[in-house]
Amino acid sequence: MKTDAEIIHSGFESIFSTLGMVDAERFIMLIKRDKFDYTQWQKQLWPNESVESLSALAQRDWEQSS
């Protein structure tokens, strides 16, 4: 199990490597300013998908990346 510090470090590495320095900073600022609600966001992320369909998509993606 990762520590909180390790998770934060990995998250920042992912954000900065994907978005670049400027957009990563903007992303962090937007989340802080808008009082981002992760739970609410998750509920709206895939409204027409079931757990089974998401699992199948994840499995297919994992198999293609291996």
CHARMM internal coordinates of N, CA and C (Angstrom, degrees):
IC EDIT
DIST 1 N 1 CA 1.4511
DIST 1 CA 1 C 1.5244
ANGL 1 N 1 CA 1 C 108.60
DIST 1 C 2 N 1.3194
ANGL 1 CA 1 C 2 N 115.85
DIHE 1 N 1 CA 1 C 2 N 133.10
DIST 2 N 2 CA 1.4596
ANGL 1 C 2 N 2 CA 120.94
DIHE 1 CA 1 C 2 N 2 CA -179.74
DIST 2 CA 2 C 1.5251
ANGL 2 N 2 CA 2 C 110.54
DIHE 1 C 2 N 2 CA 2 C -78.08
DIST 2 C 3 N 1.3124
ANGL 2 CA 2 C 3 N 114.96
DIHE 2 N 2 CA 2 C 3 N 151.50
DIST 3 N 3 CA 1.4689
ANGL 2 C 3 N 3 CA 119.81
DIHE 2 CA 2 C 3 N 3 CA 174.31
DIST 3 CA 3 C 1.5230
ANGL 3 N 3 CA 3 C 109.01
DIHE 2 C 3 N 3 CA 3 C -79.07
DIST 3 C 4 N 1.3187
ANGL 3 CA 3 C 4 N 116.58
DIHE 3 N 3 CA 3 C 4 N 165.41
DIST 4 N 4 CA 1.4672
ANGL 3 C 4 N 4 CA 120.78
DIHE 3 CA 3 C 4 N 4 CA 176.75
DIST 4 CA 4 C 1.5239
ANGL 4 N 4 CA 4 C 110.74
DIHE 3 C 4 N 4 CA 4 C -58.20
DIST 4 C 5 N 1.3253
ANGL 4 CA 4 C 5 N 116.20
DIHE 4 N 4 CA 4 C 5 N -41.91
DIST 5 N 5 CA 1.4697
ANGL 4 C 5 N 5 CA 120.45
DIHE 4 CA 4 C 5 N 5 CA -179.55
DIST 5 CA 5 C 1.5274
ANGL 5 N 5 CA 5 C 111.13
DIHE 4 C 5 N 5 CA 5 C -62.32
DIST 5 C 6 N 1.3298
ANGL 5 CA 5 C 6 N 117.27
DIHE 5 N 5 CA 5 C 6 N -40.31
DIST 6 N 6 CA 1.4665
ANGL 5 C 6 N 6 CA 120.89
DIHE 5 CA 5 C 6 N 6 CA 179.16
DIST 6 CA 6 C 1.5212
ANGL 6 N 6 CA 6 C 111.36
DIHE 5 C 6 N 6 CA 6 C -65.84
DIST 6 C 7 N 1.3178
ANGL 6 CA 6 C 7 N 116.71
DIHE 6 N 6 CA 6 C 7 N -39.61
DIST 7 N 7 CA 1.4718
ANGL 6 C 7 N 7 CA 121.03
DIHE 6 CA 6 C 7 N 7 CA 178.82
DIST 7 CA 7 C 1.5286
ANGL 7 N 7 CA 7 C 110.18
DIHE 6 C 7 N 7 CA 7 C -65.52
DIST 7 C 8 N 1.3174
ANGL 7 CA 7 C 8 N 116.52
DIHE 7 N 7 CA 7 C 8 N -44.44
DIST 8 N 8 CA 1.4681
ANGL 7 C 8 N 8 CA 120.32
DIHE 7 CA 7 C 8 N 8 CA 178.40
DIST 8 CA 8 C 1.5249
ANGL 8 N 8 CA 8 C 109.80
DIHE 7 C 8 N 8 CA 8 C -61.31
DIST 8 C 9 N 1.3136
ANGL 8 CA 8 C 9 N 116.79
DIHE 8 N 8 CA 8 C 9 N -45.10
DIST 9 N 9 CA 1.4633
ANGL 8 C 9 N 9 CA 121.21
DIHE 8 CA 8 C 9 N 9 CA -179.98
DIST 9 CA 9 C 1.5355
ANGL 9 N 9 CA 9 C 110.72
DIHE 8 C 9 N 9 CA 9 C -60.61
DIST 9 C 10 N 1.3171
ANGL 9 CA 9 C 10 N 117.28
DIHE 9 N 9 CA 9 C 10 N -46.56
DIST 10 N 10 CA 1.4664
ANGL 9 C 10 N 10 CA 121.19
DIHE 9 CA 9 C 10 N 10 CA 178.91
DIST 10 CA 10 C 1.5220
ANGL 10 N 10 CA 10 C 111.44
DIHE 9 C 10 N 10 CA 10 C -62.85
DIST 10 C 11 N 1.3293
ANGL 10 CA 10 C 11 N 116.19
DIHE 10 N 10 CA 10 C 11 N -40.96
DIST 11 N 11 CA 1.4581
ANGL 10 C 11 N 11 CA 120.12
DIHE 10 CA 10 C 11 N 11 CA 178.62
DIST 11 CA 11 C 1.5143
ANGL 11 N 11 CA 11 C 112.27
DIHE 10 C 11 N 11 CA 11 C -61.79
DIST 11 C 12 N 1.3327
ANGL 11 CA 11 C 12 N 116.19
DIHE 11 N 11 CA 11 C 12 N -45.90
DIST 12 N 12 CA 1.4612
ANGL 11 C 12 N 12 CA 119.60
DIHE 11 CA 11 C 12 N 12 CA 178.09
DIST 12 CA 12 C 1.5260
ANGL 12 N 12 CA 12 C 111.43
DIHE 11 C 12 N 12 CA 12 C -64.52
DIST 12 C 13 N 1.3105
ANGL 12 CA 12 C 13 N 117.63
DIHE 12 N 12 CA 12 C 13 N -40.81
DIST 13 N 13 CA 1.4687
ANGL 12 C 13 N 13 CA 120.44
DIHE 12 CA 12 C 13 N 13 CA 176.89
DIST 13 CA 13 C 1.5230
ANGL 13 N 13 CA 13 C 110.75
DIHE 12 C 13 N 13 CA 13 C -58.59
DIST 13 C 14 N 1.3281
ANGL 13 CA 13 C 14 N 116.50
DIHE 13 N 13 CA 13 C 14 N -44.33
DIST 14 N 14 CA 1.4677
ANGL 13 C 14 N 14 CA 121.03
DIHE 13 CA 13 C 14 N 14 CA -179.55
DIST 14 CA 14 C 1.5194
ANGL 14 N 14 CA 14 C 111.49
DIHE 13 C 14 N 14 CA 14 C -64.14
DIST 14 C 15 N 1.3206
ANGL 14 CA 14 C 15 N 115.61
DIHE 14 N 14 CA 14 C 15 N -46.77
DIST 15 N 15 CA 1.4717
ANGL 14 C 15 N 15 CA 119.92
DIHE 14 CA 14 C 15 N 15 CA -178.18
DIST 15 CA 15 C 1.5206
ANGL 15 N 15 CA 15 C 110.54
DIHE 14 C 15 N 15 CA 15 C -63.27
DIST 15 C 16 N 1.3192
ANGL 15 CA 15 C 16 N 117.02
DIHE 15 N 15 CA 15 C 16 N -48.54
DIST 16 N 16 CA 1.4596
ANGL 15 C 16 N 16 CA 120.00
DIHE 15 CA 15 C 16 N 16 CA -177.24
DIST 16 CA 16 C 1.5285
ANGL 16 N 16 CA 16 C 112.14
DIHE 15 C 16 N 16 CA 16 C -68.05
DIST 16 C 17 N 1.3052
ANGL 16 CA 16 C 17 N 118.98
DIHE 16 N 16 CA 16 C 17 N -36.50
DIST 17 N 17 CA 1.4620
ANGL 16 C 17 N 17 CA 119.92
DIHE 16 CA 16 C 17 N 17 CA 179.93
DIST 17 CA 17 C 1.5300
ANGL 17 N 17 CA 17 C 111.49
DIHE 16 C 17 N 17 CA 17 C -72.78
DIST 17 C 18 N 1.3187
ANGL 17 CA 17 C 18 N 117.14
DIHE 17 N 17 CA 17 C 18 N -28.93
DIST 18 N 18 CA 1.4628
ANGL 17 C 18 N 18 CA 120.87
DIHE 17 CA 17 C 18 N 18 CA -179.59
DIST 18 CA 18 C 1.5257
ANGL 18 N 18 CA 18 C 112.15
DIHE 17 C 18 N 18 CA 18 C -84.06
DIST 18 C 19 N 1.3224
ANGL 18 CA 18 C 19 N 116.70
DIHE 18 N 18 CA 18 C 19 N -46.28
DIST 19 N 19 CA 1.4606
ANGL 18 C 19 N 19 CA 120.79
DIHE 18 CA 18 C 19 N 19 CA -173.60
DIST 19 CA 19 C 1.5266
ANGL 19 N 19 CA 19 C 114.31
DIHE 18 C 19 N 19 CA 19 C -94.96
DIST 19 C 20 N 1.3102
ANGL 19 CA 19 C 20 N 116.71
DIHE 19 N 19 CA 19 C 20 N -22.13
DIST 20 N 20 CA 1.4605
ANGL 19 C 20 N 20 CA 119.37
DIHE 19 CA 19 C 20 N 20 CA -171.97
DIST 20 CA 20 C 1.5259
ANGL 20 N 20 CA 20 C 109.15
DIHE 19 C 20 N 20 CA 20 C 87.48
DIST 20 C 21 N 1.3126
ANGL 20 CA 20 C 21 N 115.43
DIHE 20 N 20 CA 20 C 21 N 166.31
DIST 21 N 21 CA 1.4618
ANGL 20 C 21 N 21 CA 121.34
DIHE 20 CA 20 C 21 N 21 CA -172.81
DIST 21 CA 21 C 1.5389
ANGL 21 N 21 CA 21 C 113.04
DIHE 20 C 21 N 21 CA 21 C -59.96
DIST 21 C 22 N 1.3109
ANGL 21 CA 21 C 22 N 117.75
DIHE 21 N 21 CA 21 C 22 N -50.47
DIST 22 N 22 CA 1.4669
ANGL 21 C 22 N 22 CA 121.26
DIHE 21 CA 21 C 22 N 22 CA -173.82
DIST 22 CA 22 C 1.5261
ANGL 22 N 22 CA 22 C 111.36
DIHE 21 C 22 N 22 CA 22 C -66.45
DIST 22 C 23 N 1.3266
ANGL 22 CA 22 C 23 N 117.85
DIHE 22 N 22 CA 22 C 23 N -50.53
DIST 23 N 23 CA 1.4664
ANGL 22 C 23 N 23 CA 120.24
DIHE 22 CA 22 C 23 N 23 CA -178.42
DIST 23 CA 23 C 1.5217
ANGL 23 N 23 CA 23 C 112.01
DIHE 22 C 23 N 23 CA 23 C -68.83
DIST 23 C 24 N 1.3271
ANGL 23 CA 23 C 24 N 117.94
DIHE 23 N 23 CA 23 C 24 N -31.40
DIST 24 N 24 CA 1.4626
ANGL 23 C 24 N 24 CA 120.25
DIHE 23 CA 23 C 24 N 24 CA 176.18
DIST 24 CA 24 C 1.5226
ANGL 24 N 24 CA 24 C 110.21
DIHE 23 C 24 N 24 CA 24 C -64.74
DIST 24 C 25 N 1.3243
ANGL 24 CA 24 C 25 N 116.50
DIHE 24 N 24 CA 24 C 25 N -42.76
DIST 25 N 25 CA 1.4738
ANGL 24 C 25 N 25 CA 120.17
DIHE 24 CA 24 C 25 N 25 CA 176.91
DIST 25 CA 25 C 1.5216
ANGL 25 N 25 CA 25 C 110.40
DIHE 24 C 25 N 25 CA 25 C -62.27
DIST 25 C 26 N 1.3228
ANGL 25 CA 25 C 26 N 116.85
DIHE 25 N 25 CA 25 C 26 N -41.60
DIST 26 N 26 CA 1.4743
ANGL 25 C 26 N 26 CA 120.43
DIHE 25 CA 25 C 26 N 26 CA 178.51
DIST 26 CA 26 C 1.5239
ANGL 26 N 26 CA 26 C 110.38
DIHE 25 C 26 N 26 CA 26 C -63.63
DIST 26 C 27 N 1.3428
ANGL 26 CA 26 C 27 N 117.24
DIHE 26 N 26 CA 26 C 27 N -41.99
DIST 27 N 27 CA 1.4576
ANGL 26 C 27 N 27 CA 121.82
DIHE 26 CA 26 C 27 N 27 CA 178.89
DIST 27 CA 27 C 1.5278
ANGL 27 N 27 CA 27 C 110.96
DIHE 26 C 27 N 27 CA 27 C -58.60
DIST 27 C 28 N 1.3112
ANGL 27 CA 27 C 28 N 116.20
DIHE 27 N 27 CA 27 C 28 N -48.21
DIST 28 N 28 CA 1.4686
ANGL 27 C 28 N 28 CA 120.62
DIHE 27 CA 27 C 28 N 28 CA 179.48
DIST 28 CA 28 C 1.5270
ANGL 28 N 28 CA 28 C 110.56
DIHE 27 C 28 N 28 CA 28 C -62.03
DIST 28 C 29 N 1.3291
ANGL 28 CA 28 C 29 N 117.22
DIHE 28 N 28 CA 28 C 29 N -42.74
DIST 29 N 29 CA 1.4548
ANGL 28 C 29 N 29 CA 121.35
DIHE 28 CA 28 C 29 N 29 CA 178.91
DIST 29 CA 29 C 1.5401
ANGL 29 N 29 CA 29 C 111.00
DIHE 28 C 29 N 29 CA 29 C -62.37
DIST 29 C 30 N 1.3214
ANGL 29 CA 29 C 30 N 116.88
DIHE 29 N 29 CA 29 C 30 N -42.55
DIST 30 N 30 CA 1.4641
ANGL 29 C 30 N 30 CA 120.66
DIHE 29 CA 29 C 30 N 30 CA -179.30
DIST 30 CA 30 C 1.5234
ANGL 30 N 30 CA 30 C 111.52
DIHE 29 C 30 N 30 CA 30 C -63.80
DIST 30 C 31 N 1.3252
ANGL 30 CA 30 C 31 N 116.72
DIHE 30 N 30 CA 30 C 31 N -42.24
DIST 31 N 31 CA 1.4656
ANGL 30 C 31 N 31 CA 119.76
DIHE 30 CA 30 C 31 N 31 CA 179.17
DIST 31 CA 31 C 1.5286
ANGL 31 N 31 CA 31 C 110.77
DIHE 30 C 31 N 31 CA 31 C -63.47
DIST 31 C 32 N 1.3138
ANGL 31 CA 31 C 32 N 116.65
DIHE 31 N 31 CA 31 C 32 N -43.26
DIST 32 N 32 CA 1.4661
ANGL 31 C 32 N 32 CA 120.36
DIHE 31 CA 31 C 32 N 32 CA -179.23
DIST 32 CA 32 C 1.5277
ANGL 32 N 32 CA 32 C 110.77
DIHE 31 C 32 N 32 CA 32 C -66.76
DIST 32 C 33 N 1.3299
ANGL 32 CA 32 C 33 N 116.96
DIHE 32 N 32 CA 32 C 33 N -42.68
DIST 33 N 33 CA 1.4630
ANGL 32 C 33 N 33 CA 121.43
DIHE 32 CA 32 C 33 N 33 CA -176.15
DIST 33 CA 33 C 1.5278
ANGL 33 N 33 CA 33 C 111.69
DIHE 32 C 33 N 33 CA 33 C -69.79
DIST 33 C 34 N 1.3236
ANGL 33 CA 33 C 34 N 116.73
DIHE 33 N 33 CA 33 C 34 N -40.59
DIST 34 N 34 CA 1.4564
ANGL 33 C 34 N 34 CA 120.52
DIHE 33 CA 33 C 34 N 34 CA -174.63
DIST 34 CA 34 C 1.5195
ANGL 34 N 34 CA 34 C 114.10
DIHE 33 C 34 N 34 CA 34 C -86.88
DIST 34 C 35 N 1.3231
ANGL 34 CA 34 C 35 N 117.47
DIHE 34 N 34 CA 34 C 35 N 3.80
DIST 35 N 35 CA 1.4593
ANGL 34 C 35 N 35 CA 121.26
DIHE 34 CA 34 C 35 N 35 CA -177.61
DIST 35 CA 35 C 1.5288
ANGL 35 N 35 CA 35 C 109.64
DIHE 34 C 35 N 35 CA 35 C 49.80
DIST 35 C 36 N 1.3201
ANGL 35 CA 35 C 36 N 114.20
DIHE 35 N 35 CA 35 C 36 N 56.77
DIST 36 N 36 CA 1.4600
ANGL 35 C 36 N 36 CA 123.67
DIHE 35 CA 35 C 36 N 36 CA -177.20
DIST 36 CA 36 C 1.5258
ANGL 36 N 36 CA 36 C 110.97
DIHE 35 C 36 N 36 CA 36 C -52.55
DIST 36 C 37 N 1.3154
ANGL 36 CA 36 C 37 N 116.30
DIHE 36 N 36 CA 36 C 37 N 127.37
DIST 37 N 37 CA 1.4629
ANGL 36 C 37 N 37 CA 122.59
DIHE 36 CA 36 C 37 N 37 CA 178.87
DIST 37 CA 37 C 1.5264
ANGL 37 N 37 CA 37 C 108.35
DIHE 36 C 37 N 37 CA 37 C -106.88
DIST 37 C 38 N 1.3291
ANGL 37 CA 37 C 38 N 115.99
DIHE 37 N 37 CA 37 C 38 N 99.14
DIST 38 N 38 CA 1.4589
ANGL 37 C 38 N 38 CA 121.45
DIHE 37 CA 37 C 38 N 38 CA -176.13
DIST 38 CA 38 C 1.5237
ANGL 38 N 38 CA 38 C 111.88
DIHE 37 C 38 N 38 CA 38 C -58.93
DIST 38 C 39 N 1.3211
ANGL 38 CA 38 C 39 N 117.40
DIHE 38 N 38 CA 38 C 39 N -40.99
DIST 39 N 39 CA 1.4626
ANGL 38 C 39 N 39 CA 120.87
DIHE 38 CA 38 C 39 N 39 CA -178.45
DIST 39 CA 39 C 1.5206
ANGL 39 N 39 CA 39 C 110.90
DIHE 38 C 39 N 39 CA 39 C -62.73
DIST 39 C 40 N 1.3188
ANGL 39 CA 39 C 40 N 117.40
DIHE 39 N 39 CA 39 C 40 N -44.98
DIST 40 N 40 CA 1.4630
ANGL 39 C 40 N 40 CA 121.51
DIHE 39 CA 39 C 40 N 40 CA 178.99
DIST 40 CA 40 C 1.5338
ANGL 40 N 40 CA 40 C 110.04
DIHE 39 C 40 N 40 CA 40 C -64.97
DIST 40 C 41 N 1.3202
ANGL 40 CA 40 C 41 N 116.80
DIHE 40 N 40 CA 40 C 41 N -41.21
DIST 41 N 41 CA 1.4558
ANGL 40 C 41 N 41 CA 121.48
DIHE 40 CA 40 C 41 N 41 CA 178.88
DIST 41 CA 41 C 1.5232
ANGL 41 N 41 CA 41 C 110.44
DIHE 40 C 41 N 41 CA 41 C -60.64
DIST 41 C 42 N 1.3255
ANGL 41 CA 41 C 42 N 116.99
DIHE 41 N 41 CA 41 C 42 N -43.77
DIST 42 N 42 CA 1.4624
ANGL 41 C 42 N 42 CA 121.40
DIHE 41 CA 41 C 42 N 42 CA 179.21
DIST 42 CA 42 C 1.5248
ANGL 42 N 42 CA 42 C 111.56
DIHE 41 C 42 N 42 CA 42 C -61.58
DIST 42 C 43 N 1.3308
ANGL 42 CA 42 C 43 N 116.91
DIHE 42 N 42 CA 42 C 43 N -38.70
DIST 43 N 43 CA 1.4633
ANGL 42 C 43 N 43 CA 120.31
DIHE 42 CA 42 C 43 N 43 CA -179.90
DIST 43 CA 43 C 1.5274
ANGL 43 N 43 CA 43 C 111.61
DIHE 42 C 43 N 43 CA 43 C -64.00
DIST 43 C 44 N 1.3368
ANGL 43 CA 43 C 44 N 116.75
DIHE 43 N 43 CA 43 C 44 N -30.30
DIST 44 N 44 CA 1.4606
ANGL 43 C 44 N 44 CA 121.29
DIHE 43 CA 43 C 44 N 44 CA -177.06
DIST 44 CA 44 C 1.5244
ANGL 44 N 44 CA 44 C 113.49
DIHE 43 C 44 N 44 CA 44 C -97.73
DIST 44 C 45 N 1.3260
ANGL 44 CA 44 C 45 N 117.53
DIHE 44 N 44 CA 44 C 45 N -4.81
DIST 45 N 45 CA 1.4522
ANGL 44 C 45 N 45 CA 121.46
DIHE 44 CA 44 C 45 N 45 CA -172.77
DIST 45 CA 45 C 1.5304
ANGL 45 N 45 CA 45 C 112.68
DIHE 44 C 45 N 45 CA 45 C -65.96
DIST 45 C 46 N 1.3032
ANGL 45 CA 45 C 46 N 117.54
DIHE 45 N 45 CA 45 C 46 N -49.65
DIST 46 N 46 CA 1.4659
ANGL 45 C 46 N 46 CA 121.89
DIHE 45 CA 45 C 46 N 46 CA -179.54
DIST 46 CA 46 C 1.5294
ANGL 46 N 46 CA 46 C 108.85
DIHE 45 C 46 N 46 CA 46 C -130.63
DIST 46 C 47 N 1.3202
ANGL 46 CA 46 C 47 N 117.92
DIHE 46 N 46 CA 46 C 47 N 73.85
DIST 47 N 47 CA 1.4652
ANGL 46 C 47 N 47 CA 120.34
DIHE 46 CA 46 C 47 N 47 CA -173.24
DIST 47 CA 47 C 1.5258
ANGL 47 N 47 CA 47 C 114.72
DIHE 46 C 47 N 47 CA 47 C -65.03
DIST 47 C 48 N 1.3393
ANGL 47 CA 47 C 48 N 118.18
DIHE 47 N 47 CA 47 C 48 N -25.95
DIST 48 N 48 CA 1.4607
ANGL 47 C 48 N 48 CA 120.77
DIHE 47 CA 47 C 48 N 48 CA -175.81
DIST 48 CA 48 C 1.5274
ANGL 48 N 48 CA 48 C 112.83
DIHE 47 C 48 N 48 CA 48 C -104.87
DIST 48 C 49 N 1.3377
ANGL 48 CA 48 C 49 N 116.55
DIHE 48 N 48 CA 48 C 49 N 15.32
DIST 49 N 49 CA 1.4550
ANGL 48 C 49 N 49 CA 120.47
DIHE 48 CA 48 C 49 N 49 CA -178.50
DIST 49 CA 49 C 1.5226
ANGL 49 N 49 CA 49 C 110.24
DIHE 48 C 49 N 49 CA 49 C -112.02
DIST 49 C 50 N 1.3087
ANGL 49 CA 49 C 50 N 114.97
DIHE 49 N 49 CA 49 C 50 N 145.49
DIST 50 N 50 CA 1.4601
ANGL 49 C 50 N 50 CA 120.74
DIHE 49 CA 49 C 50 N 50 CA 174.65
DIST 50 CA 50 C 1.5298
ANGL 50 N 50 CA 50 C 108.60
DIHE 49 C 50 N 50 CA 50 C -96.86
DIST 50 C 51 N 1.3041
ANGL 50 CA 50 C 51 N 116.43
DIHE 50 N 50 CA 50 C 51 N 168.71
DIST 51 N 51 CA 1.4606
ANGL 50 C 51 N 51 CA 120.66
DIHE 50 CA 50 C 51 N 51 CA 175.78
DIST 51 CA 51 C 1.5273
ANGL 51 N 51 CA 51 C 109.19
DIHE 50 C 51 N 51 CA 51 C -59.46
DIST 51 C 52 N 1.3211
ANGL 51 CA 51 C 52 N 116.52
DIHE 51 N 51 CA 51 C 52 N -40.74
DIST 52 N 52 CA 1.4653
ANGL 51 C 52 N 52 CA 120.92
DIHE 51 CA 51 C 52 N 52 CA -178.67
DIST 52 CA 52 C 1.5249
ANGL 52 N 52 CA 52 C 111.60
DIHE 51 C 52 N 52 CA 52 C -64.40
DIST 52 C 53 N 1.3452
ANGL 52 CA 52 C 53 N 117.53
DIHE 52 N 52 CA 52 C 53 N -43.32
DIST 53 N 53 CA 1.4653
ANGL 52 C 53 N 53 CA 119.68
DIHE 52 CA 52 C 53 N 53 CA -178.87
DIST 53 CA 53 C 1.5254
ANGL 53 N 53 CA 53 C 110.97
DIHE 52 C 53 N 53 CA 53 C -69.13
DIST 53 C 54 N 1.3309
ANGL 53 CA 53 C 54 N 117.49
DIHE 53 N 53 CA 53 C 54 N -37.56
DIST 54 N 54 CA 1.4611
ANGL 53 C 54 N 54 CA 120.32
DIHE 53 CA 53 C 54 N 54 CA 176.75
DIST 54 CA 54 C 1.5277
ANGL 54 N 54 CA 54 C 111.07
DIHE 53 C 54 N 54 CA 54 C -66.18
DIST 54 C 55 N 1.3114
ANGL 54 CA 54 C 55 N 116.03
DIHE 54 N 54 CA 54 C 55 N -38.94
DIST 55 N 55 CA 1.4603
ANGL 54 C 55 N 55 CA 120.20
DIHE 54 CA 54 C 55 N 55 CA 177.50
DIST 55 CA 55 C 1.5234
ANGL 55 N 55 CA 55 C 110.51
DIHE 54 C 55 N 55 CA 55 C -62.87
DIST 55 C 56 N 1.3269
ANGL 55 CA 55 C 56 N 116.92
DIHE 55 N 55 CA 55 C 56 N -42.71
DIST 56 N 56 CA 1.4617
ANGL 55 C 56 N 56 CA 120.97
DIHE 55 CA 55 C 56 N 56 CA 178.95
DIST 56 CA 56 C 1.5274
ANGL 56 N 56 CA 56 C 110.57
DIHE 55 C 56 N 56 CA 56 C -63.70
DIST 56 C 57 N 1.3201
ANGL 56 CA 56 C 57 N 117.74
DIHE 56 N 56 CA 56 C 57 N -41.23
DIST 57 N 57 CA 1.4628
ANGL 56 C 57 N 57 CA 121.23
DIHE 56 CA 56 C 57 N 57 CA 177.47
DIST 57 CA 57 C 1.5269
ANGL 57 N 57 CA 57 C 111.14
DIHE 56 C 57 N 57 CA 57 C -63.40
DIST 57 C 58 N 1.3150
ANGL 57 CA 57 C 58 N 116.39
DIHE 57 N 57 CA 57 C 58 N -43.50
DIST 58 N 58 CA 1.4628
ANGL 57 C 58 N 58 CA 120.61
DIHE 57 CA 57 C 58 N 58 CA 179.17
DIST 58 CA 58 C 1.5206
ANGL 58 N 58 CA 58 C 110.91
DIHE 57 C 58 N 58 CA 58 C -64.03
DIST 58 C 59 N 1.3200
ANGL 58 CA 58 C 59 N 117.16
DIHE 58 N 58 CA 58 C 59 N -41.72
DIST 59 N 59 CA 1.4635
ANGL 58 C 59 N 59 CA 121.45
DIHE 58 CA 58 C 59 N 59 CA 178.95
DIST 59 CA 59 C 1.5184
ANGL 59 N 59 CA 59 C 110.49
DIHE 58 C 59 N 59 CA 59 C -63.14
DIST 59 C 60 N 1.3199
ANGL 59 CA 59 C 60 N 116.81
DIHE 59 N 59 CA 59 C 60 N -44.26
DIST 60 N 60 CA 1.4642
ANGL 59 C 60 N 60 CA 120.91
DIHE 59 CA 59 C 60 N 60 CA -179.37
DIST 60 CA 60 C 1.5342
ANGL 60 N 60 CA 60 C 110.43
DIHE 59 C 60 N 60 CA 60 C -64.02
DIST 60 C 61 N 1.3372
ANGL 60 CA 60 C 61 N 117.24
DIHE 60 N 60 CA 60 C 61 N -42.03
DIST 61 N 61 CA 1.4472
ANGL 60 C 61 N 61 CA 121.53
DIHE 60 CA 60 C 61 N 61 CA 178.43
DIST 61 CA 61 C 1.5352
ANGL 61 N 61 CA 61 C 110.70
DIHE 60 C 61 N 61 CA 61 C -64.19
DIST 61 C 62 N 1.3205
ANGL 61 CA 61 C 62 N 116.41
DIHE 61 N 61 CA 61 C 62 N -42.82
DIST 62 N 62 CA 1.4624
ANGL 61 C 62 N 62 CA 120.58
DIHE 61 CA 61 C 62 N 62 CA 179.23
DIST 62 CA 62 C 1.5262
ANGL 62 N 62 CA 62 C 111.04
DIHE 61 C 62 N 62 CA 62 C -62.28
DIST 62 C 63 N 1.3239
ANGL 62 CA 62 C 63 N 116.73
DIHE 62 N 62 CA 62 C 63 N -41.95
DIST 63 N 63 CA 1.4639
ANGL 62 C 63 N 63 CA 121.09
DIHE 62 CA 62 C 63 N 63 CA -179.62
DIST 63 CA 63 C 1.5321
ANGL 63 N 63 CA 63 C 111.33
DIHE 62 C 63 N 63 CA 63 C -65.99
DIST 63 C 64 N 1.3301
ANGL 63 CA 63 C 64 N 116.98
DIHE 63 N 63 CA 63 C 64 N -36.73
DIST 64 N 64 CA 1.4568
ANGL 63 C 64 N 64 CA 120.77
DIHE 63 CA 63 C 64 N 64 CA 179.94
DIST 64 CA 64 C 1.5274
ANGL 64 N 64 CA 64 C 111.64
DIHE 63 C 64 N 64 CA 64 C -72.12
DIST 64 C 65 N 1.3323
ANGL 64 CA 64 C 65 N 117.55
DIHE 64 N 64 CA 64 C 65 N -29.11
DIST 65 N 65 CA 1.4593
ANGL 64 C 65 N 65 CA 120.49
DIHE 64 CA 64 C 65 N 65 CA -179.19
DIST 65 CA 65 C 1.5155
ANGL 65 N 65 CA 65 C 113.40
DIHE 64 C 65 N 65 CA 65 C -85.19
DIST 65 C 66 N 1.3264
ANGL 65 CA 65 C 66 N 117.02
DIHE 65 N 65 CA 65 C 66 N -10.69
DIST 66 N 66 CA 1.4695
ANGL 65 C 66 N 66 CA 120.54
DIHE 65 CA 65 C 66 N 66 CA -179.23
DIST 66 CA 66 C 1.4926
ANGL 66 N 66 CA 66 C 112.41
DIHE 65 C 66 N 66 CA 66 C -84.29
END
COOR INIT
IC SEED 1 N 1 CA 1 C
IC BUILD
